[in-house]
Amino acid sequence: MYVALSVLIVFCLLLVSELGWRRQWFANEFGRKFVHITVGIFVAFWPFILSWNQIRLLSLAFLVVVIASDRLKVFHAIRSVQRPTFGEICFAAVVGLLTFITHSKGIYAAALLQMALADGLAAVVGTRYGRENKYYVFGYTKSIAGTLTFFIVSLALLIGYSIFSVKGLPVTYILLGASVATISENVAIRGLDNLVVPLFIGLLLTKL
């Protein structure tokens, strides 16, 4: 029942994004990040209602949906960007890959929320307020506003994890984790940050 409900909720979010794209409620990046943030937040808490094997199967299913969407030209909002990107594929893949790194529900949630919230909000803020503070990494446009947003949200998520975890995290590791995640988001171009950042946070928290 929970698997079916999870699929239904994600499908409804995709339909809302598609409707928003067709009616021009969302600009390209805003529409794409609506899916990125809402689906990412929901998926981050899957371990609390689904088994690890169920999450892996759903990850594979979403990977097929993403590839089929690109081939069939549906769900425009999740792919309507002006640059080549593997972001959606990495998004679907990391949902399952994280389950092989950790079986901690808290670590899984913290790692995926880095992708959903830190990366998603950085893109939104960067698009809105980053026009006057741009810089370039490997030919891709970044902004100080977006990068600072990513760092602050990443820091907040790690602090939140530390507060609710059993052992907590030293301040130095919180700062290090947020800093490396921010650098990774900058250099992992073409949407690869959707894969690199959650895996890094998952590995870091698992080791600690």
N, C-alpha and C positions, 0 to 999 in steps of 0.2 A: 504494500500500500504506500509506504514512504517513498519507494523508488518511483512509482507511478506519479505520486504527488510532486516529487522533485522535478521530474521531466515536464510535467504540466506547467509548473511555475516558470521554469526556464523558457519553455515554449511561449508562454503568455508574455514574458518580458521581451522576447524576440519579436512577437507580433506588435507589441506596443512601439518598439523601436522602428519597425518597418512602417507602421502607420504614421509615426512622427516624421520619418524621412519623406514619405510620400506627400504629407501635408505641409512639409517644410517647417515643422515646429522646431526641428533640430538643425543646426548647421552641421556640416560634415563631421568635424571632430567632436562636437558636443553630442551628436547622436551616437557616434561610436563609443564614446566614453560613458554614455548612459547605460549601455549594455555592459560595458567593461566593469563599471562600479556596482551596479545592482546585481548582476549575475555573480560577480566575484564575491560580494559580501555574502550572498545566499550560499554559494558553494563552500565558502570558508567554514561554515558550520555544519556541513554534511556529516562529519564524523560523529556528531551528537545524535543523528537519527538514522544513519546508514552504516553498514559494515564496510570494512576496507575493500573487500572484493567487489561489493556493489559500486563503490566509488570508482574503482578501476574499470569496471565494465561501462559505467556511464561516461568516463573519460574517453574511452575508445569510441563510444557512440557519438559523443560530441565532436570528436575528431573527424569522423565520417561526415557529420552534418556540416561542419565548417568547410571541408573539401568540396562536398556536394554543392553547398551554397555558392562557392566561388565558381564552380563549373556551370551551374544552372543560372547564375546571376540573380539569386534571391537574397533576402535579408540584406538590403543595400546598406543599411546604417552601420553594420559591423565591418564593412569593407570599403566604405566610401571615403578613402583618403587619397591624397594626391601623390603618395610615395609608395614604392614597393615595400611590403611588410609581411613578416611571418607571424605577426602578433597574435592573430586568432588561433593559428595552429599551435603556437607555443602555449597559449592560454589553455586550450583543451588538453594538451599533452601534460602540462605540469600538474593538473588536477589529479591525474593518476600517478605520475612519477613521485610526487611527494609522499604517497602512501608507502613507497619502498624505502624512504629515508627515515620516517618516523611513524610510530603508532600512538603518539601523544596527540590527543585532540587539541590541546592548547597550542602546541607547536605548529600543527597543521593550520589552524585558524590564523595564527600570527603570521605565518609565512605567506599564505594566500592573501591576507588583508594588505600586505605590503604591495602586492600587485594590484589589488582592487582599489584601495584607497590612496596609498602614497603615489603610485603611478597614475591612477585615474585623475586625482585632484591636481597633480602637477601639470598634466596636459591641459586641463580646463583652465587653471590659473595662468599657465604659460600662454595659452591662446588669447586670453583676455587682457593680460597685463604685461606680456613679455615682448611687445613689439619694439619697445625702446631699449631693451637690454639683452639683445640677442647675442649669441656666440655660436660657433660652429664646431662640431665634432665629426671628423671623417666626412665632411661635406653635408652633415645633417644639422638643421637649425635647432638650437636649444635656447633657453632663456634663463637668466638669473632668477626671475620670479618663479618659474616652474621648478628649477633645481632646488631653490630654497624651500618651496612648498613640499617637495618630495622629502627633503631632509627632516623638516619639522614633523610631518605626518609619520614618517618612519620612526623617528625618535619617540613620538607619542605612543605608537603601537608597541614598541619595545618596552617602554616604561609601563604601559598597561599590562603587558605579558608578565613583566617582573613582579608587579604588585599582586597579580592573581596566581602566580606560580608558587610551588611549594618552597623552592630554594631562593628564588629571586635572582637578580643579575647584578653584578658589580657595575658601578657607574661607567667605568672605563670600557667595559664590554658593550654597554648600551650605546655609548658614543662611537665606539669602533664599528659596531654593527650598522648603525644608521649611516655612518660616513662611507663605509665600503659599499653598502647598498646603493647610496646616492651616486657614487662613482660608477658602479656597475650599470646603473640605469642610464648614465650618460654615454658610456662607451659601447654598451650592447645595443647596436643600432638595428634597424629593420624589425623592430618588435621582439628581438631576442631577449630583451630585458624581462619580458613576461615569463621567460623560462629561467634566466640566470638569477634574478633577484629572489624569487621564492625559494629556489633550491639553495642559494647561499644562506638565507635566513634559516631555513629548515636544518641545514647541516650545522650552522653555528649554534643554534639553540639545542640541538641534539647532543653536540659535543659538550656543551656547558652543563 
